[in-house]
Amino acid sequence: MKKYITKLTIGILFTFGIVGGQTAYDAVHITENEEGFGTRALAMGGAYTALADDYSGIYWNPAGLGSIEKTGIYAELSHLQFSNDALYMGNLTSNNQGFTRLKSLGFVMPLPTNQGSFVIAGGYSRVLGFDDHLYFEGFSDISNDIGFEIEDEIGDIYYYPFDQGVYRQEEVRSEGGLRQWSLGGAIALSPNFTIGLTTSLVHGKEEYNFGFSQYDDDDLYNEYPGDFYEYTINQYLQSDYYALNLKLGGMVDLNNMLKVGGVITLPSTYYVDETHSFSDDLVFDDGTNDPTEDTGNWDYQVKTPFIFDAGIAFTNKLITLSASGRYRDWSQTRFEVSGFDTNSQDYSDIMSENNSLTRDYDQVLEYRFGGEILLPGFNTKLRAGYTLIPSPLRDANDDRKTYSVGMSFKVDKNVNLDFSYLKRDWTRNSWDIYTPAGVQENIETHKVLVGLTYNL
């Protein structure tokens, strides 16, 4: 009997999304892990809304640019070490990945004024990373419902399972990030009140790779024609993101030591263009195989909600203490449906995901705290910070906590070096239809930032 593979009886899923269709997760995923930039700002936990007195103010609060008195050039590099210990069916697999990136490059320029200040800034920044990696393997007796219908030469079709008692391997890798080209400025409307504006052209790319294999190592599937040995799947998804971002900031100097600041980030529409490829291969005991492949392309739009930031900072000659909060209602994230036929299945599917966004996602308040101390006589400052970012999912219990430290060296009157270190660890339970038992992950990230400021 000749073997003709006519149908794989399960659907095709990503670990973190559905191929060929957009999910509520995809909409939130675009901006969920936004970190911002700035070696000093991140060392202080991102509690920078009421400070923002360097180039990174173009992100944290453009009104803070108004306190800068010298023209300067700023550059920043980051290195991320991503570690993941994955436990699957009692088998622990550990892996480490490193990612080195240009974090930001920009300038700040105060312009001459009769009174007050007028400062402009512009440049490049990388405000979010998609870098992630998961690998695990192990023997499983739990069925994943994989099976094949095989047609013989006379047209009769038989079903043969290949679903349990197999050795499985899976790898999920994601790389990329969101980058902004920004232009901002600040004007002092009075001695104690400054306003600022930043407009940013956002462009990003994410490359997602998924690989899965399962093997009949114990030769359980040995009866012809269902004498399977190996089944492999490879999926690739490239997502390109484009958006225009606008934020308005204000800062009030209450006295010589106390400042408060606030920022409103307006909703943005992200234009997403995705290219997908899929291939799989079924190999039999005699070495024959049955490969398939497919490619596709689609695009869609996502509208993000308002973001509100507020902060307070205390500063004297020796210490700086700051705190800030960020409010965002993730349930207001929406897929744009204006371009769809209201009677089409695509429209119905997108509306269903919008309903899921309203139902499953929640409003959150992020907390950020930071401090800085000057070491007199050493031209050095020490910094520390803490960040708590709740999960956007309603009733989820996987808040993200980041601990940070840093230091600054004044090399001379023109050059300043900044170093920061950020640590974060959390657990994640992942599963897909190929590995229904799921995998428990213990993830730890270590990020080092190096910044250089040159004042003219």
Secondary structure, DSSP 8 states (H G I E B T S, - for coil): ---EEEEESS--B-SSSBTTS--HHHHHHTTTTB----HHHHHTTT--TT---STTHHHH-GGGGGG--S-EEEEEEEEEEEEEEEEETTEEEEEEEEEEEEEEEEEEEEE--SSS-EEEEEEEEEEEE--EEEEEEEEE-S----EEEEE-TTS-EEEEE--SSEEEEEEEEEEEEEEEEEEEEEEEEETTEEEEEEEEEEEEEEEEEEEEEEE-TT----STT--EEEEEEEEEEEEEEEEEEEEEEEEEE-SSSEEEEEEEE---EEEEEEEEEEEEEEEETTS-EEEEEEEEEEEEEEE---EEEEEEEEE-SSEEEEEEEEEEEGGG-EE--TTS-TTSHHHHHHHHHHHHHHHHB-EEEEEEEEEEEEETTTTEEEEEEEEEE--SBTT----EEEEEEEEEEE-SSSEEEEEEEEEEEEEEEEEETTEEEEEEEEEEEEEEEEEEEEE-
